[in-house]
């Protein structure tokens, strides 16, 4: 099975006050699709654990071009895309139901991620070549034209408070799950902007794992220099199809432990 595909109905817990899909819920759909597909093609959690290895999500970019609504029937897909340096790439999309004009449905949400293979004992990344040999390459099937991006540190970030990694944050591997960081980001973003947003793009890099009980300081700041309609084309030249058509709000985020070490770095752009 080169591509994982499943049909889902958008449930109450996956929408916000606007009755539309949240970013965290989209990340959760993609996480579950990746886990299910990896198991079927022989590189899932159990197989990796037996060899003392684990998949670790290092970076992911998700663009929500249109936000599905509560109770919509959707198709979630995920597929490997081959190696890129230390990373194994995996793409995703969420589409609406097929129609006569669009037999495979229209992709509403698209994503690309970069995964590392971790030696669980040494907590160090391994070479991915032997794993990639087991994976379909799905050449030409690009969900996103850009990403996963390596984000640079931004100046001027302001503290938005601390979060302590609690029971509900921790996954099977004993660290904060990747989706929980997205929920933390949502919680320090103006809720009226998230409710209003018609389009969203989140790029996030996971820099260091957070263990149970650890404190993470959350920092954020608006990103200046969003374009006017006159220079929008130049602004979008590196992301011709992936960013919101009219980005009108953008924020940078970091999570830092008490030592100052960066736990995650992210950038969110909203089309209002």
PASEBA-1860 file (N, C-alpha, C; in nm, 3 decimals):
! residues 272
1> XXXXXXXX> 0.085/-0.118/0.000/0.000/0.000/0.000/0.089/0.124/0.000 ~ 0.104/0.187/-0.117/0.192/0.303/-0.128/0.134/0.426/-0.059 ~ 0.002/0.435/-0.053/-0.066/0.552/0.005/-0.168/0.505/0.106 ~ -0.165/0.564/0.224/-0.268/0.534/0.324/-0.387/0.625/0.299 ~ -0.507/0.569/0.307/-0.628/0.648/0.284/-0.739/0.599/0.377 ~ -0.807/0.691/0.441/-0.920/0.656/0.526/-1.024/0.769/0.521 ~ -1.148/0.731/0.541/-1.257/0.829/0.542/-1.293/0.860/0.686 ~ -1.311/0.989/0.715/-1.345/1.032/0.850/-1.460/1.132/0.842
9> XXXXXXXX> -1.533/1.142/0.952/-1.635/1.245/0.968/-1.583/1.344/1.071 ~ -1.588/1.472/1.039/-1.531/1.572/1.128/-1.616/1.584/1.255 ~ -1.557/1.550/1.367/-1.629/1.541/1.493/-1.621/1.671/1.573 ~ -1.703/1.676/1.677/-1.719/1.797/1.757/-1.587/1.843/1.819 ~ -1.506/1.750/1.865/-1.381/1.785/1.929/-1.273/1.836/1.836 ~ -1.301/1.835/1.705/-1.201/1.879/1.606/-1.228/2.019/1.553 ~ -1.331/2.087/1.603/-1.367/2.219/1.553/-1.360/2.322/1.666 ~ -1.352/2.450/1.626/-1.353/2.559/1.724/-1.487/2.632/1.720
17> XXXXXXXX> -1.490/2.754/1.773/-1.617/2.827/1.779/-1.673/2.863/1.643 ~ -1.587/2.861/1.541/-1.635/2.888/1.405/-1.694/2.763/1.340 ~ -1.694/2.651/1.412/-1.747/2.523/1.364/-1.660/2.463/1.253 ~ -1.531/2.500/1.251/-1.440/2.453/1.146/-1.317/2.387/1.208 ~ -1.250/2.306/1.127/-1.135/2.228/1.169/-1.025/2.317/1.227 ~ -0.968/2.273/1.340/-0.854/2.343/1.399/-0.723/2.286/1.347 ~ -0.616/2.363/1.362/-0.484/2.315/1.321/-0.443/2.192/1.402 ~ -0.465/2.196/1.532/-0.425/2.082/1.616/-0.497/1.955/1.573
25> XXXXXXXX> -0.624/1.967/1.537/-0.699/1.848/1.492/-0.643/1.796/1.360 ~ -0.606/1.887/1.269/-0.546/1.843/1.142/-0.415/1.770/1.168 ~ -0.332/1.822/1.260/-0.207/1.755/1.296/-0.235/1.617/1.353 ~ -0.340/1.605/1.432/-0.375/1.476/1.490/-0.416/1.376/1.382 ~ -0.496/1.420/1.285/-0.533/1.332/1.173/-0.408/1.284/1.100 ~ -0.315/1.374/1.076/-0.194/1.337/1.002/-0.107/1.242/1.084 ~ -0.097/1.265/1.213/-0.019/1.177/1.299/-0.073/1.034/1.295 ~ -0.204/1.020/1.309/-0.263/0.887/1.311/-0.249/0.818/1.176
33> XXXXXXXX> -0.261/0.895/1.066/-0.245/0.836/0.934/-0.103/0.785/0.915 ~ -0.003/0.863/0.959/0.136/0.821/0.947/0.163/0.694/1.026 ~ 0.110/0.688/1.148/0.130/0.571/1.233/0.067/0.447/1.170 ~ -0.056/0.461/1.121/-0.125/0.347/1.061/-0.054/0.298/0.937 ~ -0.009/0.390/0.852/0.058/0.350/0.729/0.192/0.284/0.757 ~ 0.269/0.342/0.852/0.399/0.284/0.884/0.385/0.140/0.930 ~ 0.281/0.111/1.008/0.261/-0.026/1.056/0.235/-0.121/0.940 ~ 0.157/-0.079/0.842/0.120/-0.166/0.730/0.240/-0.196/0.640
41> XXXXXXXX> 0.329/-0.098/0.623/0.443/-0.119/0.533/0.567/-0.169/0.607 ~ 0.549/-0.211/0.733/0.655/-0.281/0.803/0.754/-0.197/0.880 ~ 0.725/-0.067/0.898/0.817/0.019/0.973/0.741/0.092/1.084 ~ 0.641/0.025/1.141/0.559/0.084/1.245/0.625/0.078/1.381 ~ 0.547/0.121/1.481/0.599/0.132/1.617/0.655/0.000/1.669 ~ 0.581/-0.108/1.653/0.624/-0.236/1.709/0.753/-0.285/1.642 ~ 0.759/-0.277/1.509/0.878/-0.322/1.437/1.001/-0.239/1.474 ~ 0.981/-0.108/1.487/1.093/-0.021/1.521/1.138/-0.044/1.665
49> XXXXXXXX> 1.042/-0.064/1.757/1.077/-0.087/1.897/1.161/-0.213/1.914 ~ 1.128/-0.318/1.838/1.205/-0.443/1.846/1.351/-0.423/1.809 ~ 1.378/-0.327/1.721/1.516/-0.300/1.680/1.578/-0.184/1.758 ~ 1.509/-0.137/1.862/1.563/-0.030/1.945/1.558/0.107/1.880 ~ 1.466/0.122/1.785/1.456/0.248/1.711/1.316/0.307/1.725 ~ 1.305/0.432/1.685/1.174/0.498/1.687/1.173/0.609/1.584 ~ 1.055/0.632/1.528/1.034/0.749/1.443/1.015/0.871/1.533 ~ 1.081/0.981/1.499/1.065/1.106/1.573/1.037/1.217/1.471
57> XXXXXXXX> 0.925/1.285/1.488/0.891/1.396/1.400/0.982/1.513/1.430 ~ 1.055/1.561/1.330/1.151/1.670/1.347/1.095/1.804/1.301 ~ 1.019/1.803/1.191/0.963/1.928/1.140/0.845/1.897/1.049 ~ 0.752/1.989/1.046/0.633/1.968/0.964/0.575/2.103/0.923 ~ 0.525/2.109/0.802/0.455/2.226/0.749/0.316/2.183/0.706 ~ 0.216/2.256/0.750/0.077/2.225/0.716/0.008/2.352/0.668 ~ -0.054/2.343/0.552/-0.129/2.454/0.495/-0.276/2.414/0.483 ~ -0.361/2.491/0.550/-0.505/2.468/0.545/-0.565/2.572/0.450
65> XXXXXXXX> -0.589/2.528/0.326/-0.640/2.620/0.224/-0.787/2.652/0.247 ~ -0.861/2.554/0.293/-1.002/2.574/0.327/-1.031/2.489/0.449 ~ -1.103/2.546/0.544/-1.128/2.476/0.670/-1.258/2.397/0.664 ~ -1.250/2.265/0.668/-1.373/2.184/0.666/-1.459/2.213/0.789 ~ -1.589/2.187/0.774/-1.684/2.216/0.880/-1.728/2.088/0.952 ~ -1.784/2.109/1.069/-1.834/2.001/1.153/-1.925/1.908/1.073 ~ -1.904/1.778/1.091/-1.979/1.670/1.030/-1.952/1.649/0.882 ~ -1.861/1.725/0.823/-1.825/1.698/0.684/-1.755/1.562/0.676
73> XXXXXXXX> -1.779/1.491/0.568/-1.709/1.366/0.542/-1.583/1.397/0.463 ~ -1.470/1.347/0.511/-1.340/1.383/0.455/-1.257/1.257/0.428 ~ -1.163/1.270/0.337/-1.066/1.163/0.311/-0.929/1.210/0.356 ~ -0.866/1.133/0.445/-0.732/1.162/0.494/-0.634/1.068/0.424 ~ -0.526/1.123/0.368/-0.426/1.041/0.300/-0.287/1.076/0.353 ~ -0.196/0.978/0.343/-0.056/1.001/0.380/0.031/0.906/0.299 ~ 0.151/0.954/0.263/0.241/0.871/0.184/0.387/0.916/0.203 ~ 0.483/0.821/0.203/0.625/0.856/0.210/0.670/0.924/0.081
81> XXXXXXXX> 0.777/1.007/0.092/0.827/1.079/-0.024/0.977/1.062/-0.044 ~ 1.037/0.965/0.027/1.180/0.943/0.009/1.264/1.024/0.106 ~ 1.398/1.016/0.094/1.487/1.082/0.189/1.523/1.224/0.149 ~ 1.561/1.303/0.248/1.620/1.435/0.227/1.721/1.457/0.339 ~ 1.849/1.435/0.308/1.956/1.440/0.406/1.926/1.340/0.518 ~ 1.912/1.387/0.642/1.887/1.297/0.754/1.741/1.257/0.766 ~ 1.655/1.322/0.686/1.512/1.306/0.706/1.449/1.203/0.611 ~ 1.346/1.138/0.660/1.251/1.068/0.574/1.130/1.160/0.560
89> XXXXXXXX> 1.094/1.193/0.437/0.982/1.283/0.415/0.851/1.204/0.407 ~ 0.746/1.267/0.454/0.611/1.210/0.444/0.514/1.323/0.419 ~ 0.425/1.303/0.319/0.325/1.403/0.283/0.186/1.360/0.328 ~ 0.095/1.457/0.328/-0.041/1.433/0.374/-0.138/1.523/0.298 ~ -0.263/1.483/0.293/-0.368/1.577/0.258/-0.501/1.532/0.317 ~ -0.592/1.627/0.327/-0.730/1.602/0.368/-0.818/1.659/0.258 ~ -0.903/1.576/0.201/-0.986/1.617/0.087/-1.133/1.604/0.123 ~ -1.215/1.681/0.050/-1.359/1.664/0.064/-1.405/1.543/-0.016
97> XXXXXXXX> -1.533/1.515/-0.013/-1.583/1.395/-0.079/-1.572/1.410/-0.230 ~ -1.550/1.301/-0.303/-1.541/1.308/-0.449/-1.671/1.357/-0.513 ~ -1.654/1.418/-0.629/-1.769/1.463/-0.708/-1.743/1.430/-0.854 ~ -1.839/1.458/-0.940/-1.822/1.433/-1.082/-1.707/1.516/-1.138 ~ -1.699/1.642/-1.093/-1.592/1.731/-1.141/-1.457/1.699/-1.078 ~ -1.458/1.644/-0.957/-1.335/1.616/-0.884/-1.343/1.474/-0.828 ~ -1.313/1.373/-0.912/-1.331/1.232/-0.871/-1.255/1.193/-0.746 ~ -1.141/1.255/-0.720/-1.063/1.221/-0.602/-1.085/1.319/-0.488
105> XXXXXXXX> -1.178/1.415/-0.506/-1.200/1.515/-0.404/-1.098/1.627/-0.415 ~ -1.130/1.743/-0.357/-1.040/1.857/-0.358/-0.961/1.861/-0.228 ~ -0.830/1.873/-0.239/-0.745/1.879/-0.120/-0.767/2.011/-0.047 ~ -0.814/2.004/0.076/-0.840/2.123/0.156/-0.724/2.156/0.249 ~ -0.655/2.050/0.296/-0.543/2.066/0.387/-0.428/1.981/0.334 ~ -0.308/2.040/0.331/-0.193/1.968/0.277/-0.074/1.983/0.370 ~ 0.010/1.881/0.377/0.123/1.887/0.467/0.243/1.808/0.420 ~ 0.358/1.845/0.469/0.482/1.771/0.446/0.562/1.769/0.575
113> XXXXXXXX> 0.617/1.653/0.607/0.690/1.638/0.732/0.825/1.572/0.709 ~ 0.915/1.596/0.803/1.047/1.534/0.802/1.068/1.457/0.931 ~ 1.095/1.327/0.918/1.108/1.238/1.032/1.252/1.189/1.045 ~ 1.297/1.174/1.170/1.425/1.114/1.200/1.404/0.973/1.253 ~ 1.503/0.888/1.234/1.505/0.756/1.299/1.598/0.768/1.418 ~ 1.545/0.743/1.538/1.619/0.765/1.662/1.662/0.633/1.724 ~ 1.788/0.627/1.766/1.837/0.518/1.850/1.784/0.544/1.991 ~ 1.693/0.459/2.039/1.624/0.486/2.163/1.718/0.482/2.284
121> XXXXXXXX> 1.821/0.401/2.280/1.913/0.391/2.393/2.005/0.513/2.401 ~ 2.061/0.551/2.286/2.155/0.663/2.283/2.085/0.797/2.262 ~ 1.956/0.793/2.224/1.877/0.914/2.196/1.946/0.998/2.089 ~ 1.995/0.930/1.985/2.061/0.999/1.875/2.002/0.952/1.742 ~ 1.999/1.043/1.644/1.945/1.004/1.512/2.039/0.909/1.439 ~ 1.979/0.820/1.359/2.053/0.723/1.280/2.040/0.756/1.132 ~ 2.125/0.695/1.051/2.113/0.710/0.907/1.983/0.644/0.860 ~ 1.915/0.707/0.765/1.781/0.660/0.726/1.782/0.571/0.602
129> XXXXXXXX> 1.899/0.548/0.541/1.902/0.478/0.413/1.840/0.339/0.419 ~ 1.869/0.263/0.525/1.816/0.127/0.531/1.665/0.127/0.549 ~ 1.612/0.228/0.616/1.467/0.239/0.632/1.402/0.281/0.500 ~ 1.464/0.377/0.432/1.407/0.428/0.307/1.394/0.319/0.203 ~ 1.485/0.222/0.203/1.479/0.113/0.106/1.350/0.034/0.117 ~ 1.284/0.039/0.233/1.160/-0.036/0.255/1.036/0.045/0.217 ~ 1.054/0.172/0.182/0.940/0.261/0.165/0.913/0.292/0.018 ~ 0.787/0.304/-0.022/0.756/0.354/-0.156/0.796/0.500/-0.167
137> XXXXXXXX> 0.843/0.542/-0.285/0.893/0.679/-0.301/0.784/0.776/-0.346 ~ 0.680/0.725/-0.414/0.570/0.811/-0.459/0.621/0.935/-0.532 ~ 0.703/0.913/-0.631/0.764/1.024/-0.704/0.658/1.110/-0.772 ~ 0.677/1.241/-0.762/0.587/1.336/-0.826/0.462/1.368/-0.746 ~ 0.442/1.304/-0.632/0.322/1.329/-0.551/0.355/1.430/-0.441 ~ 0.366/1.555/-0.477/0.400/1.660/-0.381/0.275/1.722/-0.324 ~ 0.253/1.707/-0.194/0.140/1.774/-0.130/0.169/1.923/-0.115 ~ 0.294/1.957/-0.081/0.337/2.095/-0.068/0.459/2.118/-0.155
145> XXXXXXXX> 0.471/2.239/-0.206/0.589/2.274/-0.285/0.705/2.315/-0.197 ~ 0.678/2.343/-0.070/0.784/2.385/0.021/0.766/2.314/0.154 ~ 0.875/2.302/0.227/0.870/2.239/0.358/0.917/2.095/0.349 ~ 0.956/2.036/0.463/0.958/2.102/0.593/1.073/2.202/0.604 ~ 1.046/2.317/0.661/1.141/2.427/0.664/1.225/2.424/0.790 ~ 1.351/2.468/0.776/1.435/2.492/0.892/1.419/2.636/0.934 ~ 1.352/2.661/1.044/1.319/2.796/1.087/1.434/2.859/1.164 ~ 1.460/2.987/1.137/1.563/3.062/1.207/1.503/3.130/1.330
153> XXXXXXXX> 1.587/3.152/1.430/1.543/3.222/1.551/1.506/3.366/1.516 ~ 1.402/3.414/1.577/1.358/3.553/1.558/1.378/3.631/1.687 ~ 1.406/3.760/1.672/1.424/3.847/1.788/1.291/3.906/1.831 ~ 1.287/3.956/1.953/1.170/4.029/2.001/1.058/3.942/2.055 ~ 1.084/3.813/2.078/0.980/3.727/2.132/0.954/3.762/2.279 ~ 0.828/3.757/2.317/0.786/3.796/2.452/0.724/3.675/2.521 ~ 0.752/3.659/2.648/0.701/3.545/2.723/0.549/3.550/2.733 ~ 0.487/3.435/2.710/0.343/3.420/2.725/0.309/3.324/2.838
161> XXXXXXXX> 0.408/3.296/2.923/0.385/3.207/3.036/0.454/3.073/3.021 ~ 0.438/2.989/3.121/0.503/2.858/3.126/0.400/2.746/3.119 ~ 0.440/2.634/3.061/0.360/2.512/3.063/0.445/2.400/3.123 ~ 0.383/2.325/3.212/0.450/2.208/3.265/0.397/2.085/3.195 ~ 0.487/2.002/3.145/0.446/1.881/3.074/0.374/1.788/3.172 ~ 0.244/1.766/3.147/0.160/1.688/3.236/0.124/1.555/3.172 ~ 0.051/1.474/3.245/0.014/1.339/3.200/-0.047/1.340/3.061 ~ -0.141/1.432/3.034/-0.212/1.431/2.906/-0.126/1.480/2.790
169> XXXXXXXX> -0.008/1.535/2.820/0.084/1.581/2.715/0.176/1.469/2.666 ~ 0.194/1.366/2.747/0.300/1.268/2.724/0.248/1.150/2.641 ~ 0.328/1.106/2.544/0.287/0.994/2.460/0.363/0.866/2.497 ~ 0.351/0.766/2.413/0.410/0.634/2.437/0.560/0.640/2.461 ~ 0.628/0.736/2.397/0.773/0.744/2.407/0.819/0.824/2.528 ~ 0.726/0.871/2.609/0.763/0.938/2.733/0.793/1.086/2.720 ~ 0.763/1.145/2.604/0.784/1.288/2.588/0.657/1.355/2.536 ~ 0.657/1.488/2.537/0.541/1.563/2.491/0.516/1.531/2.344
177> XXXXXXXX> 0.392/1.495/2.312/0.355/1.460/2.176/0.354/1.583/2.086 ~ 0.384/1.563/1.958/0.396/1.676/1.865/0.268/1.758/1.855 ~ 0.152/1.694/1.866/0.026/1.766/1.854/0.004/1.858/1.973 ~ 0.055/1.821/2.090/0.036/1.905/2.208/0.106/2.040/2.193 ~ 0.220/2.042/2.125/0.286/2.170/2.101/0.197/2.262/2.016 ~ 0.128/2.205/1.920/0.037/2.285/1.837/-0.077/2.340/1.922 ~ -0.127/2.260/2.015/-0.230/2.309/2.106/-0.176/2.420/2.195 ~ -0.053/2.408/2.241/0.008/2.516/2.320/0.016/2.644/2.238
185> XXXXXXXX> 0.054/2.631/2.109/0.062/2.748/2.022/-0.075/2.812/2.005 ~ -0.176/2.730/1.983/-0.311/2.784/1.969/-0.352/2.861/2.095 ~ -0.313/2.811/2.211/-0.356/2.871/2.338/-0.294/3.008/2.364 ~ -0.184/3.041/2.298/-0.123/3.173/2.318/-0.141/3.263/2.195 ~ -0.228/3.222/2.103/-0.261/3.302/1.984/-0.396/3.367/2.008 ~ -0.415/3.495/1.968/-0.545/3.559/1.989/-0.659/3.473/1.934 ~ -0.751/3.428/2.020/-0.854/3.334/1.976/-0.945/3.390/1.868 ~ -0.966/3.522/1.870/-1.054/3.580/1.768/-0.993/3.569/1.629
193> XXXXXXXX> -0.859/3.568/1.621/-0.794/3.552/1.491/-0.806/3.408/1.442 ~ -0.788/3.313/1.533/-0.802/3.172/1.495/-0.945/3.141/1.452 ~ -1.043/3.195/1.524/-1.183/3.172/1.487/-1.213/3.230/1.348 ~ -1.154/3.346/1.320/-1.186/3.418/1.197/-1.111/3.365/1.075 ~ -0.996/3.304/1.098/-0.906/3.267/0.988/-0.973/3.174/0.888 ~ -0.964/3.210/0.761/-1.014/3.123/0.654/-0.907/3.028/0.606 ~ -0.781/3.070/0.618/-0.668/2.988/0.579/-0.559/2.997/0.685 ~ -0.480/2.892/0.696/-0.372/2.889/0.796/-0.254/2.812/0.738
201> XXXXXXXX> -0.136/2.855/0.779/-0.017/2.772/0.755/0.068/2.775/0.880 ~ 0.106/2.658/0.929/0.193/2.645/1.043/0.316/2.564/1.003 ~ 0.433/2.623/1.026/0.561/2.554/1.012/0.617/2.538/1.151 ~ 0.655/2.418/1.189/0.708/2.395/1.323/0.826/2.299/1.317 ~ 0.930/2.336/1.392/1.049/2.251/1.408/1.055/2.205/1.553 ~ 1.070/2.074/1.572/1.083/2.017/1.705/1.231/2.000/1.734 ~ 1.282/2.078/1.829/1.426/2.090/1.849/1.479/1.995/1.957 ~ 1.399/1.973/2.061/1.444/1.891/2.174/1.322/1.835/2.245
209> XXXXXXXX> 1.330/1.712/2.292/1.215/1.651/2.356/1.190/1.711/2.494 ~ 1.063/1.714/2.535/1.023/1.760/2.667/0.968/1.641/2.744 ~ 1.023/1.617/2.861/0.985/1.502/2.941/0.880/1.542/3.045 ~ 0.815/1.442/3.101/0.710/1.466/3.198/0.762/1.548/3.316 ~ 0.685/1.651/3.353/0.720/1.735/3.466/0.805/1.854/3.432 ~ 0.867/1.857/3.314/0.953/1.970/3.278/0.868/2.092/3.246 ~ 0.926/2.209/3.273/0.861/2.336/3.242/0.914/2.391/3.110 ~ 0.824/2.444/3.029/0.861/2.507/2.903/0.802/2.649/2.902
217> XXXXXXXX> 0.889/2.747/2.882/0.841/2.885/2.867/0.799/2.906/2.722 ~ 0.678/2.956/2.703/0.626/2.984/2.570/0.645/3.131/2.538 ~ 0.702/3.159/2.420/0.726/3.296/2.377/0.665/3.316/2.240 ~ 0.622/3.439/2.213/0.565/3.468/2.081/0.580/3.617/2.050 ~ 0.561/3.649/1.923/0.561/3.788/1.878/0.504/3.793/1.738 ~ 0.436/3.902/1.704/0.390/3.917/1.566/0.508/3.925/1.470 ~ 0.491/3.872/1.352/0.591/3.886/1.247/0.555/4.008/1.164 ~ 0.647/4.104/1.160/0.621/4.227/1.084/0.647/4.204/0.935
225> XXXXXXXX> 0.605/4.301/0.856/0.636/4.299/0.715/0.542/4.218/0.630 ~ 0.420/4.195/0.677/0.325/4.127/0.590/0.294/4.216/0.470 ~ 0.270/4.157/0.356/0.263/4.235/0.232/0.130/4.306/0.211 ~ 0.137/4.410/0.130/0.015/4.471/0.078/-0.024/4.395/-0.048 ~ -0.140/4.425/-0.103/-0.183/4.358/-0.226/-0.085/4.387/-0.340 ~ -0.017/4.502/-0.335/0.073/4.540/-0.445/0.198/4.454/-0.449 ~ 0.251/4.416/-0.333/0.375/4.336/-0.334/0.353/4.193/-0.288 ~ 0.227/4.148/-0.291/0.196/4.012/-0.248/0.266/3.909/-0.336
233> XXXXXXXX> 0.273/3.933/-0.465/0.333/3.837/-0.556/0.479/3.810/-0.521 ~ 0.555/3.918/-0.492/0.694/3.900/-0.455/0.707/3.827/-0.323 ~ 0.618/3.857/-0.231/0.622/3.793/-0.099/0.601/3.643/-0.109 ~ 0.517/3.603/-0.202/0.480/3.462/-0.213/0.564/3.384/-0.314 ~ 0.667/3.445/-0.370/0.737/3.380/-0.480/0.800/3.247/-0.441 ~ 0.842/3.234/-0.315/0.901/3.108/-0.271/0.797/3.003/-0.237 ~ 0.671/3.045/-0.220/0.564/2.954/-0.183/0.444/2.980/-0.272 ~ 0.455/2.951/-0.402/0.354/2.996/-0.498/0.214/2.941/-0.474
241> XXXXXXXX> 0.203/2.825/-0.408/0.069/2.770/-0.389/0.038/2.737/-0.244 ~ 0.134/2.759/-0.154/0.120/2.701/-0.022/0.080/2.797/0.089 ~ 0.103/2.926/0.072/0.070/3.019/0.179/-0.071/3.075/0.157 ~ -0.131/3.129/0.263/-0.262/3.193/0.244/-0.258/3.296/0.133 ~ -0.368/3.307/0.058/-0.372/3.398/-0.056/-0.353/3.544/-0.013 ~ -0.403/3.579/0.105/-0.390/3.716/0.153/-0.354/3.713/0.302 ~ -0.228/3.675/0.335/-0.191/3.666/0.475/-0.204/3.801/0.543 ~ -0.276/3.807/0.653/-0.299/3.934/0.719/-0.264/3.930/0.867
249> XXXXXXXX> -0.215/3.818/0.915/-0.163/3.808/1.051/-0.060/3.697/1.054 ~ 0.049/3.719/1.127/0.154/3.617/1.134/0.225/3.629/1.268 ~ 0.267/3.515/1.321/0.329/3.510/1.452/0.445/3.410/1.452 ~ 0.548/3.443/1.530/0.659/3.352/1.555/0.648/3.303/1.698 ~ 0.694/3.179/1.723/0.683/3.118/1.854/0.811/3.042/1.886 ~ 0.839/3.032/2.014/0.943/2.942/2.062/0.900/2.885/2.196 ~ 0.945/2.763/2.223/0.934/2.706/2.355/1.074/2.682/2.408 ~ 1.100/2.728/2.530/1.235/2.716/2.587/1.225/2.656/2.726
257> XXXXXXXX> 1.315/2.562/2.756/1.322/2.512/2.893/1.398/2.612/2.979 ~ 1.403/2.588/3.109/1.460/2.685/3.203/1.607/2.714/3.178 ~ 1.677/2.623/3.114/1.818/2.644/3.080/1.835/2.737/2.961 ~ 1.725/2.771/2.894/1.731/2.852/2.773/1.734/2.772/2.645 ~ 1.746/2.640/2.657/1.750/2.553/2.538/1.616/2.558/2.466 ~ 1.621/2.568/2.334/1.499/2.575/2.253/1.440/2.435/2.237 ~ 1.311/2.425/2.268/1.238/2.299/2.257/1.169/2.289/2.121 ~ 1.104/2.398/2.080/1.042/2.402/1.948/1.044/2.545/1.896
265> XXXXXXXX> 1.034/2.558/1.766/1.027/2.689/1.699/0.920/2.678/1.592 ~ 0.836/2.781/1.580/0.723/2.773/1.486/0.689/2.910/1.431 ~ 0.624/2.909/1.314/0.569/3.030/1.254/0.431/2.999/1.200 ~ 0.337/3.088/1.233/0.197/3.072/1.192/0.155/3.191/1.109 ~ 0.093/3.164/0.992/0.039/3.269/0.908/-0.109/3.243/0.885 ~ -0.186/3.349/0.899/-0.331/3.338/0.891/-0.384/3.425/0.776 ~ -0.475/3.370/0.698/-0.547/3.446/0.598/-0.687/3.474/0.651 ~ -0.717/3.600/0.675/-0.842/3.638/0.742/-0.947/3.684/0.641
END
